[in-house]
């Protein structure tokens, strides 16, 4: 997302256009990234699919699941606005829902799948927060085309996958698939600007499509069956 880099390059004017994706190609137009914008519908569709399941199954308690579903919808809206009108305010509309989803998902996963106490859950969440802050402070913001900010989330996803696998939890397969998809999607996000001369559309739109799938799969892995409940 390159927020720190863009602030340095374009100054502090809130409504300067930010050129950080291959498809935009330096254009400051409202509709300079049509494919990047439209593919955010995948997040909205994913959220609606989860909402349908939650509504049909009448799951309780489900506050966290509904909150994650609403945030997933918000990711599609916020990212869509960012790619339609690429300025600092819409960048916040993009990154805030993503951050909210990551933090709430970790808490929900530790409670629902690992059955951690609130003390252990908050300790695990605090570790993720510290890792994220450390990455922001000590790793170059332009590293991996701005994808460095997702490294803590990827590490946590791997740890969750390992923990579920050791417990032989049925959700382990979903998390393993999601980790593999995440690795591919981060790679595609990273190479987006580097391949502009060879593929003008870029690869960021694939980041949207793959991430919509992995977030749907991870969220569905939290939807309890008859043998899964919060303790």
C-alpha positions as CSV (number, residue, x, y, z in Angstrom):
1,X,0.0,0.0,0.0
2,X,3.0,2.2,0.4
3,X,1.5,4.9,2.6
4,X,4.8,6.2,4.0
5,X,6.4,6.3,0.6
6,X,3.5,8.2,-1.0
7,X,3.5,10.8,1.7
8,X,7.1,11.5,1.0
9,X,6.8,11.6,-2.8
10,X,3.6,13.7,-3.1
11,X,3.8,16.0,-0.1
12,X,1.0,16.5,2.4
13,X,-1.9,17.5,0.2
14,X,-4.6,15.1,1.1
15,X,-6.2,15.0,-2.3
16,X,-3.1,14.4,-4.5
17,X,-3.5,11.3,-6.6
18,X,-1.2,8.5,-5.5
19,X,0.3,6.4,-8.2
20,X,1.2,3.0,-6.7
21,X,-0.2,0.5,-9.1
22,X,0.7,-0.6,-12.5
23,X,-2.8,-0.2,-14.0
24,X,-3.0,3.5,-13.0
25,X,0.1,4.2,-15.1
26,X,0.5,7.7,-13.8
27,X,-3.1,8.8,-14.6
28,X,-4.9,11.0,-12.1
29,X,-8.3,10.2,-13.5
30,X,-11.3,9.0,-11.5
31,X,-11.5,5.7,-13.5
32,X,-7.8,5.0,-14.1
33,X,-7.9,1.6,-12.5
34,X,-11.1,-0.1,-13.7
35,X,-10.0,-3.7,-13.3
36,X,-8.4,-3.0,-9.8
37,X,-11.6,-1.3,-8.8
38,X,-14.1,-3.8,-10.2
39,X,-12.4,-6.9,-8.8
40,X,-13.2,-5.6,-5.3
41,X,-16.7,-6.9,-5.9
42,X,-15.1,-10.3,-5.0
43,X,-14.9,-9.2,-1.4
44,X,-18.5,-8.0,-1.3
45,X,-19.6,-11.3,-2.9
46,X,-17.6,-13.3,-0.3
47,X,-19.2,-11.3,2.5
48,X,-22.7,-11.9,1.1
49,X,-22.0,-15.7,0.9
50,X,-20.9,-15.8,4.5
51,X,-23.9,-13.7,5.6
52,X,-26.2,-16.2,3.9
53,X,-24.7,-19.1,5.8
54,X,-24.9,-17.3,9.1
55,X,-28.5,-16.3,8.5
56,X,-29.6,-19.7,7.5
57,X,-27.8,-21.6,10.3
58,X,-29.0,-19.2,13.0
59,X,-25.6,-19.5,14.8
60,X,-25.3,-18.3,18.3
61,X,-23.1,-16.7,19.6
62,X,-22.1,-15.1,16.3
63,X,-21.4,-11.4,17.1
64,X,-17.7,-11.8,16.0
65,X,-18.7,-13.7,12.8
66,X,-21.2,-11.0,11.8
67,X,-18.7,-8.3,12.6
68,X,-16.1,-10.0,10.4
69,X,-18.6,-10.4,7.7
70,X,-19.5,-6.7,7.8
71,X,-15.8,-5.8,7.8
72,X,-15.2,-8.1,4.8
73,X,-17.9,-6.2,3.0
74,X,-16.2,-3.0,4.1
75,X,-12.9,-4.2,2.6
76,X,-14.5,-4.4,-0.8
77,X,-16.1,-0.9,-0.5
78,X,-13.0,0.7,0.9
79,X,-10.5,-0.9,-1.5
80,X,-12.9,0.0,-4.4
81,X,-12.9,3.6,-3.4
82,X,-9.1,3.6,-3.1
83,X,-8.7,2.3,-6.6
84,X,-11.3,4.6,-8.1
85,X,-10.1,7.8,-6.3
86,X,-6.5,7.2,-5.1
87,X,-5.9,9.8,-2.4
88,X,-4.8,9.7,1.2
89,X,-8.4,9.7,2.6
90,X,-9.4,6.7,0.4
91,X,-6.2,5.0,1.3
92,X,-7.4,5.0,4.9
93,X,-10.7,3.6,3.8
94,X,-8.7,0.8,2.3
95,X,-6.3,-0.1,5.1
96,X,-8.5,0.4,8.1
97,X,-11.0,-2.4,7.3
98,X,-8.1,-4.7,6.5
99,X,-6.5,-4.0,9.8
100,X,-9.8,-4.5,11.7
101,X,-10.4,-7.8,10.0
102,X,-6.9,-9.2,10.8
103,X,-7.1,-8.3,14.4
104,X,-10.6,-9.5,15.0
105,X,-10.1,-12.6,13.0
106,X,-7.1,-13.6,15.2
107,X,-9.0,-13.1,18.4
108,X,-12.0,-15.0,17.0
109,X,-9.8,-17.9,15.8
110,X,-8.0,-18.2,19.1
111,X,-11.3,-18.4,20.9
112,X,-13.4,-20.5,18.5
113,X,-10.8,-22.9,17.2
114,X,-8.2,-23.1,19.9
115,X,-10.6,-22.5,22.8
116,X,-8.1,-20.2,24.5
117,X,-9.1,-18.3,27.6
118,X,-9.5,-14.6,27.2
119,X,-6.1,-14.1,28.9
120,X,-4.3,-16.3,26.4
121,X,-6.2,-14.9,23.5
122,X,-5.3,-11.3,24.4
123,X,-1.7,-12.3,24.9
124,X,-1.6,-13.8,21.5
125,X,-3.3,-10.8,20.0
126,X,-0.8,-8.5,21.8
127,X,2.1,-10.5,20.3
128,X,0.6,-9.8,16.8
129,X,0.2,-6.1,17.5
130,X,3.9,-5.9,18.7
131,X,5.1,-7.8,15.6
132,X,3.1,-5.5,13.3
133,X,4.4,-2.3,15.0
134,X,8.0,-3.7,14.8
135,X,7.5,-4.4,11.1
136,X,6.2,-0.8,10.5
137,X,9.1,0.7,12.5
138,X,12.1,-1.3,11.4
139,X,11.4,-2.7,7.9
140,X,11.5,-0.4,4.9
141,X,8.0,0.6,3.8
142,X,8.9,0.1,0.2
143,X,10.2,-3.4,0.8
144,X,8.4,-5.9,-1.4
145,X,6.4,-3.1,-3.1
146,X,4.8,-2.3,0.2
147,X,3.8,-5.9,0.9
148,X,6.1,-6.0,3.9
149,X,3.2,-4.9,6.1
150,X,1.6,-8.2,5.5
151,X,4.5,-10.3,6.7
152,X,3.3,-10.5,10.4
153,X,-0.1,-11.6,9.2
154,X,1.4,-14.3,7.0
155,X,3.6,-15.6,9.9
156,X,0.6,-15.7,12.2
157,X,-1.4,-17.6,9.6
158,X,1.4,-20.1,9.4
159,X,1.5,-20.5,13.2
160,X,-2.3,-20.9,13.3
161,X,-2.1,-23.6,10.6
162,X,0.7,-25.4,12.5
163,X,-1.3,-25.3,15.7
164,X,-4.5,-26.6,14.1
165,X,-2.5,-29.3,12.3
166,X,-1.0,-30.5,15.6
167,X,-4.5,-30.7,17.1
168,X,-5.8,-32.5,14.0
169,X,-8.5,-29.9,13.8
170,X,-10.7,-30.1,10.6
171,X,-10.0,-26.4,10.0
172,X,-6.3,-27.1,9.5
173,X,-6.8,-27.8,5.8
174,X,-8.7,-24.5,5.3
175,X,-5.9,-22.6,6.9
176,X,-3.2,-24.5,5.0
177,X,-4.9,-23.7,1.7
178,X,-5.3,-20.1,2.8
179,X,-1.6,-19.8,3.6
180,X,-0.7,-21.1,0.2
181,X,-3.1,-18.7,-1.5
182,X,-1.8,-15.8,0.6
183,X,1.8,-16.6,-0.5
184,X,0.8,-16.4,-4.1
185,X,-1.3,-13.3,-3.7
186,X,1.4,-11.4,-1.8
187,X,3.9,-12.4,-4.6
188,X,1.5,-11.0,-7.2
189,X,1.1,-7.8,-5.2
190,X,4.8,-7.5,-4.9
191,X,5.6,-7.8,-8.6
192,X,2.8,-5.5,-9.8
193,X,4.9,-2.4,-10.5
194,X,7.9,-4.4,-11.7
195,X,6.1,-5.9,-14.7
196,X,4.4,-2.8,-16.0
197,X,6.6,-2.7,-19.1
198,X,5.6,-6.2,-20.0
199,X,2.0,-6.4,-18.8
200,X,0.4,-2.9,-18.5
201,X,-2.6,-4.2,-16.5
202,X,-0.4,-5.4,-13.7
203,X,-1.2,-8.1,-11.2
204,X,-2.8,-6.3,-8.3
205,X,-6.3,-7.3,-9.5
206,X,-5.3,-10.9,-8.9
207,X,-4.4,-10.0,-5.3
208,X,-8.0,-8.9,-4.9
209,X,-9.5,-12.1,-6.3
210,X,-7.2,-14.5,-4.4
211,X,-7.6,-12.6,-1.1
212,X,-11.4,-12.5,-1.4
213,X,-11.2,-16.3,-1.7
214,X,-8.8,-16.8,1.2
215,X,-10.8,-14.5,3.5
216,X,-14.0,-16.3,2.6
217,X,-12.4,-19.6,3.3
218,X,-10.8,-18.5,6.6
219,X,-14.1,-16.9,7.8
220,X,-16.1,-20.0,6.8
221,X,-13.6,-22.1,8.8
222,X,-14.8,-20.1,11.9
223,X,-18.4,-20.8,11.3
224,X,-19.2,-23.5,13.8
225,X,-20.7,-26.9,13.3
226,X,-22.4,-28.8,16.1
227,X,-19.1,-29.6,17.7
228,X,-17.5,-26.2,17.8
229,X,-18.4,-23.5,20.3
230,X,-16.8,-20.7,22.3
231,X,-15.8,-21.8,25.8
